[in-house]
């Protein structure tokens, strides 16, 4: 970017070496000012409230508050700050919850400085800042067959308990484990246990399969579909 004020950035990553490396890289790029760095999502939210940066470069898997929850809180409470995910992971279980939480960009950590600047510029201009790899995955996802029509719920499938069904419905709504824990007033560890149990009973590998399973068995409502 030439001219104009520098884009003010907060970096959030729980790995000190990685975080410091990103800060150092950004410091070498024109038009970028790193105004803060955070070792977890909780600190990232606090820094956004204090510093009002233009962009947060957000890792996803962090202690105390993960990147998805931090993104959701930032976009809800501080809509003037945009979020670009910068993570190791490009799987569906990481990508789609982050985008649903309000991230406008998504890069993997093999991105170079030019890609990061381009994503920041795209997001600040109202576009999506997505790496080519992520764009391809989104196109593939759009091209995937729609889940089978939802069947009326005729009873718990695969021996799922009432609580496991409740957790599954919240997963299908896009809630993260900490959000499910708060909704049900249980610990995150308890939520993970329920998810592991229902995955085992239903033969599921990940959250995407769980969502399709919930739709297929009439346990959740696909977006845009009205319950009758």
Buried (B, 14 or more C-beta within 10 A) or exposed (E): BEEEEBBBBBBBBBBEEBBEBBBEBBEEBEBBBBBBBBBBBBBBBBBBEEEEBBBBBBBBBBEBBBBBBBBBBBBEEBEEBBBBBBBEBBEBBBBBBBBBBBBBBBBBBEBEBEBBBBBBBBBBEEEBBBBEEBEEBBEEEEEEEEEEEBEEEEEBBEEBEEBBBBBBBBBBBBBBBBBBBBBBEBEBEBBBBBBEBBBEBBEBEEBBBBBBBBBBBBBBBBEEEEEE
